């Protein structure tokens, strides 16, 4: 892997701080970043009926809409 001397020093210092080899550090960091990138790019496929059902649930009114109002209106342990 090509990198500047400064990048190499930074990676070496970080690996040493974690008591890991540079290879282990780079592999772990690379896999972590790859997983993060791929998590945002998942493609979920559903049939037309499932999509319609999903959208109906999103459009339905929230069945517990007053719960938050009641919670915020309740006396807290700090006010007792």
Backbone torsions as a table, in degrees:
resi	resn	phi	psi	omega
1	UNK	NA	129.3	179.7
2	UNK	-88.1	137.9	178.2
3	UNK	-159.4	161.9	178.4
4	UNK	-74.8	164.9	178.6
5	UNK	-62.3	-38.5	179.4
6	UNK	-65.3	-42.3	177.4
7	UNK	-62.4	-41.3	179.7
8	UNK	-63.2	-43.6	179.0
9	UNK	-63.3	-41.0	-179.8
10	UNK	-63.9	-45.2	178.8
11	UNK	-64.7	-43.2	179.2
12	UNK	-61.9	-42.3	180.0
13	UNK	-65.7	-42.4	179.1
14	UNK	-65.4	-42.2	178.2
15	UNK	-63.1	-42.9	179.1
16	UNK	-64.0	-38.6	179.7
17	UNK	-62.5	-29.4	178.9
18	UNK	-97.6	4.1	-178.4
19	UNK	55.6	46.6	178.5
20	UNK	-126.4	161.3	174.0
21	UNK	-75.3	159.6	177.4
22	UNK	-62.1	-37.4	179.3
23	UNK	-62.8	-49.0	179.0
24	UNK	-61.0	-41.6	179.0
25	UNK	-61.2	-47.2	-178.8
26	UNK	-65.0	-42.2	179.6
27	UNK	-63.2	-45.8	-179.5
28	UNK	-63.7	-44.9	179.3
29	UNK	-64.2	-40.0	-179.6
30	UNK	-67.2	-44.6	179.3
31	UNK	-64.6	-42.4	178.5
32	UNK	-59.0	-47.3	-179.9
33	UNK	-66.3	-39.5	178.2
34	UNK	-62.4	-42.9	178.2
35	UNK	-63.2	-39.9	179.2
36	UNK	-63.5	-45.3	-180.0
37	UNK	-62.9	-46.2	-177.0
38	UNK	-69.6	-29.0	179.8
39	UNK	-61.8	-30.3	179.4
40	UNK	-83.8	-3.7	-174.1
41	UNK	-124.8	31.8	177.5
42	UNK	-79.2	144.3	-179.1
43	UNK	-119.6	117.0	-179.1
44	UNK	-107.0	128.8	-178.1
45	UNK	-113.5	129.2	175.8
46	UNK	-131.3	157.8	178.3
47	UNK	-77.9	173.4	-174.7
48	UNK	-60.7	-40.1	-179.6
49	UNK	-66.2	-42.6	178.6
50	UNK	-65.0	-39.9	178.4
51	UNK	-63.5	-42.0	178.8
52	UNK	-63.8	-43.0	178.5
53	UNK	-64.1	-42.6	178.7
54	UNK	-61.1	-45.8	179.5
55	UNK	-65.8	-35.7	177.3
56	UNK	-63.1	-40.0	177.5
57	UNK	-65.5	-38.8	178.4
58	UNK	-66.2	-35.9	-177.3
59	UNK	-83.5	-15.5	-177.4
60	UNK	-69.0	148.6	176.8
61	UNK	-64.4	150.7	179.5
62	UNK	-72.5	123.9	-174.6
63	UNK	-72.8	-13.0	-176.9
64	UNK	-122.4	40.0	-172.5
65	UNK	-63.6	-25.5	-179.0
66	UNK	-89.8	-6.6	-178.4
67	UNK	-58.9	-43.9	-178.9
68	UNK	-66.8	-40.6	178.0
69	UNK	-60.6	-43.9	179.6
70	UNK	-65.4	-40.5	179.3
71	UNK	-62.4	-46.3	-178.9
72	UNK	-69.5	-25.3	179.6
73	UNK	-84.0	-17.5	-177.2
74	UNK	-71.6	151.8	176.5
75	UNK	-71.5	133.9	179.8
76	UNK	-93.3	169.8	178.6
77	UNK	-64.5	-22.3	-179.8
78	UNK	-80.6	-18.1	-179.2
79	UNK	-97.1	-8.7	-177.2
80	UNK	-77.5	NA	NA
